[in-house]
Amino acid sequence: MPRRVGTVVRLPRNDESGAVLAFAVLLSIAVLAVGHALLFASEGAYVTARAHAHIVEGDAAAEGALEEARRAGWTLWMDLIPVGGRRGDPPQLQDNTTTEVTWRRLSAEGWLVEAAATRTPRPPTVRRRLLWIYDPELRISELPAVVSLGPGAPTEILGSISGDTVALGVVDAPALGLLDLATMLSFAASLGPRGRPEPADVWGACDTAVMWNWGDPSSPSRPCSSYSPLKGRRGALEVDGGEGQVVLVVDGDVLLRAGTRVTGLLIASGRVDVLEGSSFQGRIVAFAGLGVEAGSSVVGSRDRAAAALRAVRDVLGGALPLHPALRLGPE
Amino acid sequence: MMAVSRRSVRRGAARQCACAPPSSAQGTSLVEAVVALLLGLFLIHLGYSVILGLRTASETVSDRLDVLTASRITRSVLRREMARGTAGRDWVAADDSLRLRAFRGTAIVCSLGPLPSELVVAYEGDRRPEPAKDSVEVVGADGSLLYVDLIGAGPTSTTCNGADSTEVVMAWRIDGPILDDVLVVRLFESGSYHFARSALRYRVGAGGRQPLTPEVWRDSETGFLIGDSAVGVQLMPRTTVGRPVSEFLAWDPP
């Protein structure tokens, strides 16, 4: 009898074992839920970080495309775009990101450049910038005279100054619009302190590597007849005879002597002296003063100066920021 | 009937035997009750500890998220605002504040309007112009800049060749002379950013400072870092969660 009673009493203990099992199952489910919550939290942080990384990538791609466009500067098609018109460069694909650059002409020299970087399916990242690319005719017509001088610069004119506009005028700086002297010098091939410009050709082709080859304007049939370089010098420059066509940028004084005959554009931060029967045809900016000896001459020619400036557009035509802000907005 | 009665008696006897617990059975129930009580308390403690731990972990993660969010907002907002302007002219940074022209949009000039000081523009921006609080930066073809108030902005029937589909053609009136060679007009409001009361706050004109980030920074050690040629920001979290950050924001040439 006591045995049977004992058996009957143990029955509730079996029920307790079932509760522990249920508790263990619930606990496992709870742990699983917590694990998944942590997983989702990590996933959320990952998605946020990835989205931020994509924004940074898009930003870098658009900025890179803008900078590349700026460095490319002037190209031939630009003259064909009317003010108010626009042109899109072909899309570029790199690292799964497509960049498109659109040029919009706002004025003769002002361009709004827009770069859009797209990585599907995300919306494009757009960056815009205002750039300035010089127009040769406009730059020359902005010069006030055949010879432009700095304020109060002395002149000694015994020879002749003639041409298509007034002889002397005043400018604020030895510059061409936004192209200041330092910028122009950074683009120009460097000259020695003294030399004689002469055309040079090799096997029937103009040798443009020669420092003092400034073209051959008086011989239309020669290889260098159409060659017109951009040359520069930091310091005084003396030209001893010879002839050529050039855009000459000098951070110092310039001396043209011994019958030198040069056409084009001369920009000097110092004084320009034309001596010993020399002549210059085009436009001169002589910021620190001008001397023209008897028998020497300066002949103003808008066309010659503009032609020389046009000839160096692929070198000097790098786009400059028209607005100092790095971002024009909206973004 | 008789047999039934005997079985009933036997069942009754058995029940009596079962209902009279032996002394050993009573002791087992007490121990079991105590163990069950202790186990229950332990489980409750365990559960409470788990909940508390989860709550602490959740708060830590939330605080860390707030710090990261605040850092990201601070960086992106300040860098964007400063890149849209020029150091010294458009913005000036001090220890805990940045006063600036906050540019909000750009308008391409299509033509001069029929009225004096009126321009027809193709505008695209973060928001629509509000003459009550907005001014404009007029950009000339030679890069010259002029700052004047915007005194009117509204729709126009004049068309603008070359305008984008995202741009709105509008007529703007400005408080000043209009140059013939104006290219672009940029809309801005005068405002300032402050690190105050543990958050980055923005203030338009003389208005109140509105928080842009969660309040997570320690005011005394958070602010702008003014260098010789650059401006950065130092962000010090108020709690031990997160680490202090010093980052570049913009160049500030002397």
Interface residues (C-beta under 8 A of the other chain):
Chain A: M1 P2 R4 V5 V8 V9 F23 V34 A41 A45 H52 G84 G85 R86 R104 L106 S107 A108 E109 G110 L112 R128 L130 W132 G177 L178 L322 H323 P324 A325 L326 R327 L328 G329 P330 E331
Chain B: A14 C17 A18 P22 A25 L43 L54 V61 L65 R72 R80 A83 R84 G85 T86 R89 D90 F103 R104 G105 T106 I108 V109 E124 G125 D126 V139 A141 D142 G143 N161 G162 D181 L183 V184 R186
